[in-house]
Structures are given as structure tokens and as C-alpha cells.
């Protein structure tokens, strides 16, 4: 959340066209990093012949080291930014309650003055982002219990999906440039919903090779790359 707070100010400084390109680069870099992480964990799982629990333990260990390395490194590259608000002159004098009070004021302002635009966008963002995030949790259970993938194959599935997000981010940038962020975001949600439903309904009834699930994962990844790129605009 703290990182995303930089994006609106960046967009105001560079303009929508440049921000569209920057957002594509940000999204591709983010998902490329996640793809490398999946490769590392999957390599450990295959190389050491680990079971599901052991693979999860390795994943958490690598995740901690990964975050320590990159969060610490990025900390030094964030520019200094003065505080936008002060407790002096504010009705809320407690630093512990200041955030809650600011959220209350923001919510009240949106409800009273931006009811026809911003309110509905934030509601759409809440449901859309929650749905996209839930796919990761739900898909693990679905792929394991219904499709019958092993822990290693599930890792490969997510790797394929993450690779798909890279061209998906670029595709989102192109569609946004041809239309606008609002239309592009709606299109990404529509196609993502259709592909998810088709995959969930058909994968259970297909008695073919498991590789078909990887093709589905690739398409889902492309659409997720499009979705997350446009969402940040």
C-alpha cells in the first residue's frame, strides 16, 4: 500500500501516456521476480525430492530471504518525502488514532462529494482485487483435488502463469493506449472472468493430459498481467 501511494503523484508529474508505459514495466518486473522465485522453489523441490510440506517450508524460508534482500535494497532508493499532514491543528491529537481519523474523513468526503464516480470505482476495485487475489488460494485446492496436479506440477502451473503476466502487461499497455484505462480495465475483468469460468467448468471433465491445465494457466496469467497493469492507472 505504501508503495502504491507513490503512483498517483508520479502520474501527475509524467502524464498518462508515460505512466501507462511505466506501469507496464513495473508490473512486468514484479511478476518476473515472482517467476524467478517459483523457479528457485520448484528447483529445490525437484532436486531434493521434497514432499508438499517440505516444499512449503523451503518456500517460506526463501521468501523471508527474498524479502530481506529486496525490501532492504529498495528502502535506500525511495526518495525522501515530507509528511503531508500534521497533528498540529488537527481534531485528532493522538498518533495512534490519526490514521483512523484520516480514513474516516476520506470516506466521508468520497461519500458526500464523489458519489457518482470515485465511490463506485473504489467499490469495484475492492471486489475485483479481492477476486483476483483469491484465485491464487482457490486454484491451489482446485488444481490439487480436482485436476490432480502434484505440488511440483502446481509450482510449474504458477510459473507458466507468471510468465504469461509479462506479455499480458504489455498487451494491457497497448489496449490502454488505444482506448483508456477505464475501458481497458473493464475488458481485462470481463475476459478474465470468462476464461476462469471456462477453465473451471471444463478442466474437471477433460480426461486428457495435465499439460492442458498449463495452457489454461498461461492464458489466465496473460489476463492477470493485463488486469494488474491497468489497475494501477
VOBA-909936 format. One line per field, with one value per atom (N, C-alpha, C): residue number from 1; x negated, y negated, z negated. Coordinates in Angstrom, 2 decimals. Layout:
roti c(NUM,...)
x c(X,...)
y c(Y,...)
z c(Z,...)
//
This chain:
roti c(1,1,1,2,2,2,3,3,3,4,4,4,5,5,5,6,6,6,7,7,7,8,8,8,9,9,9,10,10,10,11,11,11,12,12,12,13,13,13,14,14,14,15,15,15,16,16,16,17,17,17,18,18,18,19,19,19,20,20,20,21,21,21,22,22,22,23,23,23,24,24,24,25,25,25,26,26,26,27,27,27,28,28,28,29,29,29,30,30,30,31,31,31,32,32,32,33,33,33,34,34,34,35,35,35,36,36,36,37,37,37,38,38,38,39,39,39,40,40,40,41,41,41,42,42,42,43,43,43,44,44,44,45,45,45,46,46,46,47,47,47,48,48,48,49,49,49,50,50,50,51,51,51,52,52,52,53,53,53,54,54,54,55,55,55,56,56,56,57,57,57,58,58,58,59,59,59,60,60,60,61,61,61,62,62,62,63,63,63,64,64,64,65,65,65,66,66,66,67,67,67,68,68,68,69,69,69,70,70,70,71,71,71,72,72,72,73,73,73,74,74,74,75,75,75,76,76,76,77,77,77,78,78,78,79,79,79,80,80,80,81,81,81,82,82,82,83,83,83,84,84,84,85,85,85,86,86,86,87,87,87,88,88,88,89,89,89,90,90,90,91,91,91,92,92,92,93,93,93,94,94,94,95,95,95,96,96,96,97,97,97,98,98,98,99,99,99,100,100,100,101,101,101,102,102,102,103,103,103,104,104,104,105,105,105,106,106,106,107,107,107,108,108,108,109,109,109,110,110,110,111,111,111,112,112,112,113,113,113,114,114,114,115,115,115,116,116,116,117,117,117,118,118,118,119,119,119,120,120,120,121,121,121,122,122,122,123,123,123,124,124,124,125,125,125,126,126,126,127,127,127,128,128,128,129,129,129,130,130,130,131,131,131,132,132,132,133,133,133,134,134,134,135,135,135,136,136,136,137,137,137,138,138,138,139,139,139,140,140,140,141,141,141,142,142,142,143,143,143,144,144,144,145,145,145,146,146,146,147,147,147,148,148,148,149,149,149,150,150,150,151,151,151,152,152,152,153,153,153,154,154,154,155,155,155,156,156,156,157,157,157,158,158,158,159,159,159,160,160,160,161,161,161,162,162,162,163,163,163,164,164,164,165,165,165,166,166,166,167,167,167,168,168,168,169,169,169,170,170,170,171,171,171,172,172,172,173,173,173,174,174,174,175,175,175,176,176,176,177,177,177,178,178,178,179,179,179,180,180,180,181,181,181,182,182,182,183,183,183,184,184,184,185,185,185,186,186,186,187,187,187,188,188,188,189,189,189,190,190,190,191,191,191,192,192,192,193,193,193,194,194,194,195,195,195,196,196,196,197,197,197,198,198,198,199,199,199,200,200,200,201,201,201,202,202,202,203,203,203,204,204,204,205,205,205,206,206,206,207,207,207,208,208,208,209,209,209,210,210,210,211,211,211,212,212,212,213,213,213,214,214,214,215,215,215,216,216,216,217,217,217,218,218,218,219,219,219,220,220,220,221,221,221,222,222,222,223,223,223,224,224,224,225,225,225,226,226,226,227,227,227,228,228,228,229,229,229,230,230,230,231,231,231,232,232,232,233,233,233)
x c(-0.82,0.00,-0.86,-1.92,-2.80,-3.50,-3.84,-4.50,-3.53,-2.29,-1.30,-0.94,-1.18,-0.85,-1.72,-2.84,-3.70,-3.11,-2.28,-1.85,-1.02,-0.02,0.76,-0.09,-1.03,-1.87,-2.79,-3.29,-4.10,-3.30,-2.04,-1.19,-0.94,-0.79,-0.57,-1.80,-2.99,-4.22,-4.56,-4.35,-4.80,-3.69,-2.42,-1.31,-0.84,0.37,0.99,0.24,-0.23,-0.90,-2.18,-3.02,-4.25,-3.96,-2.95,-2.61,-2.11,-1.44,-0.99,-2.19,-3.25,-4.47,-5.18,-5.27,-5.92,-5.19,-3.85,-3.07,-3.30,-3.46,-3.74,-5.09,-6.08,-7.42,-7.38,-6.67,-6.55,-5.93,-4.83,-4.12,-4.97,-5.64,-6.48,-7.64,-8.23,-9.33,-8.85,-7.68,-7.13,-6.89,-6.21,-5.87,-7.09,-8.05,-9.29,-10.02,-10.04,-10.65,-9.93,-8.60,-7.84,-8.11,-8.28,-8.58,-9.93,-10.92,-12.24,-12.12,-11.30,-11.08,-10.48,-9.49,-8.87,-9.88,-10.75,-11.78,-12.71,-13.12,-14.03,-13.38,-12.14,-11.45,-11.20,-10.75,-10.49,-11.77,-12.89,-14.18,-14.58,-14.38,-14.65,-13.77,-12.47,-11.55,-11.91,-12.28,-12.64,-14.01,-14.97,-16.34,-16.49,-15.76,-15.87,-14.74,-13.85,-12.75,-11.90,-11.46,-10.72,-9.24,-8.57,-7.12,-6.47,-5.13,-4.40,-4.78,-4.84,-5.16,-6.58,-7.51,-8.91,-9.09,-8.36,-8.42,-7.88,-6.80,-6.24,-7.23,-7.94,-8.94,-10.08,-10.53,-11.57,-11.08,-9.82,-9.23,-9.21,-8.78,-8.74,-10.13,-11.10,-12.47,-13.04,-12.84,-13.33,-12.60,-11.31,-10.52,-11.07,-11.43,-11.99,-13.29,-14.17,-15.45,-15.23,-14.29,-13.95,-13.50,-12.59,-12.06,-13.13,-13.96,-15.04,-15.98,-16.29,-17.22,-16.63,-15.43,-14.90,-14.19,-13.53,-12.92,-14.00,-15.06,-16.16,-16.83,-17.03,-17.66,-16.79,-15.48,-14.59,-14.42,-14.59,-14.44,-15.36,-16.55,-17.53,-17.25,-16.41,-16.13,-14.85,-14.04,-12.87,-13.29,-12.75,-13.12,-12.52,-13.13,-12.60,-11.32,-10.35,-9.05,-8.57,-8.35,-7.87,-6.45,-6.08,-4.74,-3.71,-2.58,-1.52,-0.57,-0.57,0.35,-0.40,0.15,-0.44,0.64,0.26,1.21,1.56,0.70,0.98,2.17,3.15,4.34,5.36,5.05,5.98,6.88,8.09,9.00,8.51,7.75,7.26,5.80,5.52,4.18,3.34,3.97,3.26,2.70,1.40,0.78,1.34,1.82,2.37,3.71,4.47,5.80,5.83,4.71,4.69,5.04,4.52,4.81,6.27,6.90,8.33,9.16,8.76,9.49,9.36,8.17,7.96,8.77,8.83,9.65,11.12,11.58,12.97,13.26,12.36,12.56,12.58,11.67,11.62,12.89,13.34,14.56,15.77,15.83,16.94,16.91,15.72,15.59,16.01,15.58,15.95,17.46,18.06,19.50,20.35,19.86,20.66,20.40,19.15,18.81,18.44,18.13,17.71,18.53,19.83,20.69,20.89,20.84,21.14,19.92,18.72,17.54,16.61,15.89,14.85,15.41,16.61,17.19,17.36,17.92,18.17,16.87,15.89,14.59,13.94,13.96,13.34,14.07,15.39,16.14,15.78,15.68,15.28,13.88,12.98,11.60,11.56,12.36,12.37,12.75,13.84,14.30,13.39,12.95,12.13,10.77,10.14,8.82,8.91,9.98,10.18,10.38,11.14,11.39,10.12,9.33,8.08,7.11,7.04,6.14,6.60,7.92,8.46,8.19,7.95,7.68,6.47,5.46,4.25,4.56,5.32,5.66,6.58,7.63,8.61,8.02,7.17,6.63,5.73,5.04,4.19,5.03,6.15,7.04,7.66,8.08,8.72,7.74,6.55,5.55,5.12,5.08,4.65,5.75,6.94,8.01,8.77,9.00,9.84,9.01,7.99,7.17,6.16,5.72,4.79,3.33,2.98,1.58,0.83,-0.43,-1.28,-1.78,-2.47,-2.98,-3.98,-4.80,-5.76,-5.03,-4.00,-3.25,-2.47,-1.99,-1.32,-2.31,-3.55,-4.58,-4.85,-4.88,-5.08,-3.89,-2.68,-1.47,-1.59,-1.97,-2.10,-3.27,-4.31,-5.42,-4.96,-4.20,-3.67,-2.75,-1.91,-1.01,-1.79,-2.85,-3.65,-4.39,-4.85,-5.48,-4.45,-3.21,-2.16,-1.85,-2.08,-1.80,-2.71,-3.88,-4.83,-4.29,-3.95,-3.30,-1.93,-1.25,0.05,-0.03,-1.09,-1.27,-1.49,-2.27,-2.50,-1.22,-0.45,0.82,1.76,1.78,2.61,2.20,0.89,0.40,0.87,0.85,1.26,2.76,3.56,5.01,5.36,4.69,4.94,4.60,3.50,3.12,4.14,4.77,5.76,7.12,7.43,8.74,8.52,8.69,8.42,8.34,7.78,7.62,8.93,10.01,11.29,11.79,11.82,12.30,11.38,10.08,9.12,9.28,9.48,9.64,10.91,11.98,13.24,13.07,12.37,12.16,11.34,10.30,9.46,10.28,11.17,12.01,12.99,13.57,14.53,13.88,12.74,12.05,11.52,11.04,10.53,11.65,12.82,13.97,14.38,14.44,14.85,13.87,12.57,11.55,11.53,11.70,11.71,12.89,14.06,15.25,15.10,14.62,14.45,13.46,12.36,11.37,11.89,12.57,13.07,14.13,14.95,16.02,15.50,14.55,14.12,12.96,12.08,10.91,11.29,12.40,12.82,13.33,13.88,14.49,13.53,12.37,11.42,10.52,10.53,9.69,8.41,7.90,6.70,5.46,4.37,3.12,3.20,2.40,2.38,1.81,1.09,0.49,1.55,2.79,3.85,4.08,3.87,4.04,2.97,1.79,0.74,1.09,1.78,2.24,3.26,4.16,5.14,4.43,3.41,2.65,1.97,1.46,0.81,1.79,2.99,4.00,4.44,4.65,5.02,3.92,2.67,1.55,1.49,1.75,1.76,2.84,4.01,5.10,4.85,4.18,3.84,2.81,1.87,0.89,1.57,2.53,3.33,4.12,4.73,5.56,4.74,3.64,2.86,2.15,1.77,1.17,2.17,3.39,4.40,4.93,4.98,5.50,4.69,3.39,2.52,2.65,3.36,3.53,4.73)
y c(1.19,0.00,-1.26,-1.24,-2.41,-2.66,-1.58,-1.73,-2.30,-1.80,-2.26,-3.73,-4.26,-5.66,-6.61,-6.11,-6.94,-7.11,-6.16,-6.12,-7.33,-7.79,-8.95,-10.19,-10.44,-11.63,-11.49,-10.27,-10.03,-10.30,-9.82,-10.03,-11.50,-12.28,-13.72,-14.41,-13.90,-14.52,-14.13,-12.86,-12.38,-12.32,-12.36,-12.28,-10.85,-10.71,-9.39,-8.48,-9.03,-8.18,-7.57,-8.40,-7.88,-6.94,-7.26,-6.41,-5.06,-5.02,-3.75,-2.85,-3.42,-2.64,-2.24,-3.17,-2.87,-1.74,-1.80,-0.78,0.60,0.67,1.94,2.49,1.59,2.02,2.47,1.72,2.11,3.50,3.72,4.99,6.14,5.94,6.99,7.32,6.30,6.53,7.30,6.91,7.57,9.05,9.36,10.75,11.55,10.90,11.61,12.06,11.19,11.55,12.73,12.72,13.84,15.12,15.00,16.18,16.78,15.93,16.41,17.12,16.56,17.18,18.59,18.72,20.03,21.02,20.54,21.41,21.93,21.03,21.43,22.47,22.22,23.15,24.49,24.44,25.67,26.47,25.77,26.45,27.18,26.54,27.20,28.43,28.27,29.39,30.59,30.34,31.43,31.99,31.10,31.54,32.33,31.96,32.64,33.64,33.80,34.75,34.50,33.26,32.86,33.13,33.42,33.56,32.19,32.18,30.91,30.05,30.65,29.90,29.36,30.17,29.74,28.64,28.74,27.69,26.37,26.44,25.23,24.61,25.42,24.91,24.22,24.82,24.19,22.88,22.89,21.69,20.54,20.80,19.75,19.25,20.15,19.75,18.85,19.25,18.44,17.10,17.11,15.88,14.86,15.34,14.43,13.82,14.64,14.14,13.18,13.52,12.70,11.31,11.28,10.00,9.18,9.84,9.12,8.46,9.17,8.65,7.47,7.66,6.65,5.51,5.78,4.69,3.78,4.37,3.56,2.74,3.36,2.64,1.49,1.76,0.73,-0.43,-0.14,-1.18,-2.37,-2.10,-3.17,-3.96,-3.42,-4.10,-4.93,-4.77,-5.62,-7.05,-8.03,-9.43,-9.92,-10.92,-11.49,-12.26,-12.06,-12.69,-13.28,-14.59,-15.20,-14.76,-14.81,-14.43,-15.40,-14.88,-15.71,-16.25,-15.65,-16.07,-16.25,-17.06,-17.33,-17.23,-16.77,-16.69,-18.06,-19.04,-20.38,-20.96,-21.43,-21.99,-20.95,-19.66,-18.60,-18.29,-17.83,-17.45,-16.20,-15.38,-14.14,-14.33,-14.38,-14.66,-13.40,-12.25,-11.01,-10.42,-10.09,-9.50,-8.11,-7.43,-6.09,-6.11,-7.19,-7.29,-8.16,-8.80,-9.74,-9.06,-7.85,-7.14,-6.80,-6.35,-6.02,-7.28,-8.38,-9.62,-10.12,-9.98,-10.40,-9.53,-8.24,-7.35,-7.72,-8.08,-8.49,-9.75,-10.73,-11.96,-11.69,-10.82,-10.49,-9.78,-8.80,-8.08,-9.01,-9.91,-10.87,-11.80,-12.25,-13.13,-12.43,-11.16,-10.40,-10.19,-9.88,-9.60,-10.83,-12.01,-13.22,-13.96,-13.93,-14.74,-13.93,-12.65,-11.86,-10.57,-10.69,-9.52,-8.86,-9.64,-9.10,-8.54,-8.84,-8.37,-7.56,-8.26,-7.62,-6.53,-6.76,-5.76,-4.42,-4.45,-3.19,-2.56,-3.41,-2.85,-2.09,-2.68,-2.03,-0.74,-0.74,0.49,1.57,1.16,2.11,2.63,1.73,2.12,3.12,2.89,3.77,5.19,5.33,6.66,7.30,6.50,7.05,7.52,6.70,7.07,8.28,8.33,9.49,10.76,10.66,11.83,12.32,11.39,11.77,12.40,11.84,12.39,13.76,13.94,15.22,16.35,16.03,17.07,17.90,17.27,17.99,19.05,18.66,19.59,20.69,20.32,21.30,22.24,21.71,22.53,23.65,23.41,24.46,25.68,25.44,26.53,27.20,26.37,26.91,27.77,27.26,27.99,29.28,29.25,30.44,31.49,31.09,32.05,32.45,31.52,31.79,32.21,31.41,31.71,32.81,32.89,33.95,33.61,32.34,31.95,32.15,32.53,32.65,31.26,31.17,29.89,29.30,30.15,29.67,29.18,29.91,29.50,28.21,28.03,26.78,25.62,25.87,24.85,24.47,25.49,25.23,24.45,24.79,24.09,22.59,22.26,20.86,20.19,20.94,20.39,20.00,20.89,20.61,19.38,19.31,18.17,16.87,16.90,15.70,15.28,16.25,15.91,15.24,15.71,15.11,13.68,13.30,11.92,10.91,11.35,10.42,9.89,10.77,10.23,9.65,10.16,9.61,8.15,7.79,6.40,5.51,6.01,5.25,5.13,6.21,6.15,5.15,5.12,4.14,2.72,2.49,1.17,0.76,1.70,1.41,1.13,1.95,1.74,0.41,0.10,-1.16,-2.35,-2.23,-3.33,-3.52,-2.43,-2.52,-2.99,-2.70,-3.07,-4.08,-3.63,-4.42,-3.46,-3.88,-2.95,-2.33,-3.09,-2.59,-1.45,-1.68,-0.65,0.57,0.33,1.44,2.30,1.67,2.42,3.26,2.70,3.45,4.66,4.46,5.55,6.67,6.30,7.31,8.13,7.49,8.21,9.13,8.65,9.45,10.72,10.56,11.72,12.66,12.10,12.94,13.77,13.17,13.90,15.03,14.73,15.75,16.91,16.61,17.66,18.49,17.85,18.58,19.54,19.08,19.93,21.10,20.81,21.88,22.93,22.47,23.41,24.23,23.57,24.27,25.30,25.00,25.91,27.07,26.80,27.83,28.69,28.16,28.93,30.19,30.14,31.31,32.43,32.06,33.05,33.55,32.93,33.33,34.44,35.57,36.70,36.75,35.59,35.51,35.30,34.96,34.76,33.54,33.59,32.49,31.22,31.35,30.18,29.16,29.63,28.70,27.65,28.03,27.06,25.98,26.30,25.29,24.26,24.71,23.76,22.80,23.36,22.53,21.53,22.00,21.12,20.00,20.29,19.26,18.17,18.57,17.58,16.75,17.40,16.68,15.69,16.11,15.23,14.01,14.20,13.07,12.05,12.56,11.66,11.00,11.72,11.11,10.01,10.22,9.16,7.92,8.13,7.02,6.34,7.13,6.61,5.74,6.29,5.56,4.35,4.42,3.24,2.10,2.38,1.32,0.83,1.72,1.34,0.20,0.21,-0.81,-2.17,-2.24,-3.52,-4.29)
z c(0.00,0.00,0.00,-0.82,-0.88,0.45,1.15,2.45,3.48,3.47,4.44,4.24,3.04,2.78,3.60,4.12,4.97,6.38,6.81,8.21,8.65,7.87,8.34,8.56,7.66,7.81,9.03,9.25,10.44,11.71,11.71,12.89,13.15,12.09,12.28,12.86,12.52,13.00,14.44,14.80,16.11,17.14,16.72,17.66,17.87,18.42,18.55,19.51,20.64,21.64,21.08,20.43,19.85,18.68,17.89,16.75,17.22,18.36,18.93,19.22,19.79,20.08,18.80,17.83,16.57,15.83,15.84,15.14,15.74,17.07,17.72,17.27,17.18,16.73,15.28,14.42,13.02,12.88,13.61,13.50,14.02,15.15,15.72,14.78,14.16,13.23,12.00,11.49,10.30,10.56,11.66,11.92,12.40,13.02,13.38,12.12,11.10,9.83,9.20,9.25,8.70,9.48,10.80,11.61,11.23,10.99,10.55,9.21,8.32,7.01,7.17,8.06,8.30,8.86,9.76,10.33,9.24,8.35,7.27,6.37,5.95,5.05,5.74,6.99,7.74,7.95,8.20,8.37,7.09,5.94,4.67,4.50,4.84,4.68,5.54,6.79,7.70,7.36,7.13,6.87,5.59,4.54,3.25,3.03,4.03,3.95,2.69,2.53,1.34,1.50,0.38,0.42,0.28,0.17,0.15,-1.05,-2.23,-3.45,-3.40,-2.98,-2.90,-1.86,-0.75,0.27,-0.27,-1.06,-1.67,-2.65,-3.39,-4.34,-3.61,-2.51,-1.70,-1.11,-0.64,-0.05,-1.05,-2.29,-3.30,-3.65,-3.71,-4.02,-2.93,-1.68,-0.56,-0.53,-0.86,-0.85,-1.85,-3.04,-4.05,-3.55,-3.01,-2.50,-1.33,-0.46,0.71,0.27,-0.71,-1.19,-1.89,-2.69,-3.37,-2.37,-1.30,-0.31,0.45,1.02,1.92,1.20,0.08,-0.68,-1.25,-1.75,-2.30,-1.21,-0.04,1.06,1.56,1.73,2.24,1.27,-0.01,-1.03,-0.73,-0.27,-0.05,1.23,2.10,3.37,3.33,2.27,2.15,1.86,2.60,2.34,1.03,0.46,-0.77,-0.46,-1.31,-1.08,-2.40,-2.46,-3.71,-4.02,-5.28,-5.70,-5.13,-4.66,-4.08,-5.14,-6.33,-7.37,-8.68,-9.53,-10.84,-11.90,-13.08,-14.19,-14.74,-14.48,-14.96,-14.20,-14.93,-14.31,-13.91,-14.13,-13.79,-14.99,-14.70,-15.78,-16.49,-15.77,-16.37,-16.75,-18.05,-18.54,-18.77,-18.78,-19.06,-17.78,-17.79,-16.61,-16.34,-17.41,-17.26,-16.53,-16.69,-16.10,-14.85,-14.53,-13.41,-12.08,-11.88,-10.64,-10.48,-11.58,-11.54,-11.27,-11.88,-11.70,-10.26,-9.68,-8.30,-7.35,-7.61,-6.78,-6.87,-8.07,-8.25,-7.44,-7.48,-6.73,-5.23,-4.78,-3.35,-2.90,-3.69,-3.35,-3.33,-4.27,-4.33,-3.12,-2.73,-1.58,-0.30,-0.14,1.05,1.11,-0.04,-0.07,0.22,-0.19,-0.04,1.29,1.79,2.96,4.21,4.06,5.22,5.31,5.10,5.03,6.40,7.47,8.80,9.52,9.05,9.75,8.88,8.00,7.19,6.28,5.73,4.83,5.53,6.73,7.45,7.94,8.26,8.67,7.51,6.31,5.16,4.79,4.92,4.66,5.69,6.95,7.99,7.75,7.34,7.04,5.90,4.88,3.72,4.10,4.87,5.26,6.31,7.29,8.37,7.86,7.01,6.50,5.57,4.77,3.88,4.69,5.77,6.62,7.28,7.81,8.47,7.48,6.27,5.25,4.78,4.69,4.22,5.19,6.46,7.45,7.07,6.47,6.10,5.05,4.02,2.94,3.42,4.15,4.61,5.64,6.53,7.60,7.08,5.95,5.39,5.02,4.32,3.93,5.15,6.12,7.33,8.13,8.33,9.13,8.45,7.13,6.39,6.30,5.87,5.61,6.86,7.78,8.95,10.16,10.47,11.66,11.36,10.10,9.72,9.91,9.87,10.01,8.70,8.80,7.63,7.22,6.08,5.64,6.63,7.23,8.23,9.48,9.92,11.10,10.83,9.60,9.25,9.31,8.86,8.97,10.42,11.30,12.73,13.29,12.84,13.28,12.98,11.75,11.38,12.09,12.36,13.13,14.53,15.17,16.50,16.46,15.41,15.28,15.09,14.29,14.06,15.33,16.10,17.39,18.30,18.24,19.05,18.68,17.40,16.99,17.67,18.11,18.73,20.07,21.04,22.26,21.97,20.91,20.57,20.15,19.42,19.02,20.24,21.19,22.42,23.23,23.28,24.00,23.35,22.02,21.32,21.63,21.75,22.10,23.49,24.43,25.81,25.89,25.18,25.21,24.55,23.45,22.75,23.62,24.39,25.28,26.40,26.84,27.91,27.39,26.12,25.56,24.43,23.19,21.99,20.82,19.68,18.55,18.08,18.09,17.61,18.48,19.80,20.73,20.71,20.68,20.67,19.44,18.28,17.04,17.06,17.59,17.70,18.62,19.74,20.67,20.04,19.27,18.63,17.64,16.89,15.93,16.65,17.74,18.50,19.05,19.72,20.31,19.23,18.12,17.03,16.43,16.27,15.74,16.67,17.97,18.96,18.98,19.04,19.11,17.83,16.68,15.41,15.34,15.76,15.72,16.69,17.90,18.89,18.37,17.81,17.30,16.13,15.20,14.02,14.39,15.40,15.79,16.62,17.51,18.47,17.97,17.12,16.72,15.96,15.21,14.45,15.35,16.49,17.38,18.46,18.58,19.61,19.07,19.71,19.31,20.15,20.46,21.28,20.44,21.07,20.34,19.43,18.36,17.41,18.03,19.14,19.78,20.22,20.40,20.77,19.69,18.44,17.36,17.43,17.94,18.08,19.15,20.21,21.23,20.63,19.83,19.13,18.21,17.50,16.61,17.36,18.56,19.37,19.75,20.19,20.60,19.39,18.25,17.03,16.64,16.78,16.46,17.35,18.64,19.57,19.16,18.80,18.42,17.06,16.14,14.86,15.03,15.93,16.22,16.77,17.64,18.18,17.06,16.18,15.10,14.13,13.63,12.62,13.21,14.48,15.11,15.17,15.63,15.80,14.48,13.48,12.16,11.53,11.75,11.14,11.81,12.94,13.64,13.11)
//
